[in-house]
Amino acid sequence: MKYLINLNKPTGKAHLWDDGDSYCKMYLTGGMTKKKYRVYPDSQNREICLMCRNVWDSIHTYTKGVNSEF
């Protein structure tokens, strides 16, 4: 799993990254200032974006409640 994070925003959330867009689709739709974000291999101890989590859960329903990554 990769994470899209704005390190200049200390309280900002980590977005789940899918090699081209965040799971919540905010990256490509203009909801984020692209030059402020970088991809990291871990969440940098930040909370995960709720919309990204919901999309991830809907894709991976078989792991919900059983070995869920979140």
N, C-alpha and C positions, 0 to 999 in steps of 0.2 A: 504494500500500500504506500502511496506517495501522498504528500500533503502540501497544499498551497497556502503559504503564510505570509503575512505582512509583518515583518519583525519591527517595523517602526511604530506599530500600534500594539502596545503591551497587553491590552485587554482584548485584542482581536481574536477571533476564532480561527481554527485551522479548517480548511476546506479539503475534502477528499479530491484527489487529482486523478484524472483518467487520461493522461497523455494527450491533452488538447483542450480540455475543459474541466471545470469543477463539476462534481456530481449534481450540484444545485443549479448549474448552467449560468451562474452569474458572471463567470469570467468572459465567455464569448458574447453574452448579451449586453455587456457594458456596465454591469453592476459593480465592477471593480476597476480601479485604476491599475492597468496591467503592469506598468513599470515598477509599481510598489511591491509586487508579490514575487516570491521565489518558491521553487519546489524543493521540499526536504524529504528525506527518507523516514522521518519520524515527526510526531505532532508538536515537538518542542514544548511538551507539557501543557498544551493549550486545549481548551474545550473544542469539540468538533461541532461545526455548523449543523444546526438542527435539520435544515433541508437536505444537506448532504447525507446525514445519518438516515433520514427517512427514505431517501432514494436507495442508499446502500441496503437498508433492511428490506425494501420491497424487491430488490434484485436477488438478495440472498435469504429468502424466507426460510429456507431449510435449516439455517443456522440460528434463527431467532430463538433466544432463550437457551440454546444448547452450546456452544462454543462460539458465541458471538464475539466479534473483535471489539465491540463497543459495549 
